[in-house]
Amino acid sequence: MLDINHMSVIGFQNKPDTNFASENEKKLKEQTDSFESLILKQMLDIAMEDKNSLFEKGTGSHIYQSMYHDTLSKELSGGFGYSELLFNFLTKKY
């Protein structure tokens, strides 16, 4: 079984602990992580189509696959760099 808490072993970074200057920055980081999660879910949905499914094909199997992809994408978000890139762009002061 894949242990998501130790993904750095296979190349993924753990979510870094960041000190935020304000509560707004903390909320913004949560939103950028959520956006990254959405992008990752779309990528997982495409990459893990029904070819060799983990779940039996039956009534509601697409629901279980979607739930699995959603959970996996939420756990992986924050470590790919999309969230950090977007956060840095939105907090850049001109």
C-alpha positions, 0 to 999 in steps of 0.5 A: 500500500502506498504511504502518502505521508512518506511520498518524499521517498519516491521523489515528492516533497513533503508540504513545507511548514511556512511562517505566514506574515498574516492570516490573509497569506495563510488563507491564500496559501490554503487556496493555492494548495486547493487550486494545485489539488484541482490541477492534480486531480485532473491529471490523475483522472486522465492518467489513471483512466479505466485501463487497469483499474484498482476498483472493479467495474460495477455500479458506482465504480467511477464514484470510487475512482473519483474519490480516490483521485480526489483524496490522492490529489489533496495529499499531493498538493503543496509539494509540486510547486504550482501552489508555491509559484501561484502564491509567490506571484499573488503576494508579489508587491510592486 
